[in-house]
């Protein structure tokens, strides 16, 4: 973490009790999405409380031999320039085949026009491209990791 990122994290952590700090499984600093426009847009949507969920291709975790995210993890949300925007806490992690993601979950991602139809097409496009990049396959039954989070700082 750079000094600006660490300063925001410290400003949040100082508000917590020692027990609350000790219960945090992991802290990461990252931007959402893989390009400047979408990273900045996601940071804005999260900071404004519109985007409250995200998903990823489970096969990516499997290929990288990475554990799935844990409830309680903190993410220092960055914009594309890696400036800290806000902090979110992971409240729920589940998996689902792509074709069984609910309308409610898709809409809680808050991107595009906010509709399930927009989410569906955008994620077909994204996961098809991403899967090809990592040597995986993507289809309607591919498992996704669904994450729900809440903004905890600044409030």
WORACOR-V425658 format. One line per field, one symbol per residue. phi: phi as a letter, one per 30 degrees, with the letter a starting at -180 (. if undefined). A space follows every 50 residues. Layout:
phi=???
This chain:
phi=.dedddddeddddddcdedddddddabbbaccicbeedddddedddddid cbaabbdeedddddhcddecejecbddcdddiddcabbcdcabbbadedc ddeddedddicidicdddeeddddddddddeddcicbbbecddcccbcbb dcadc
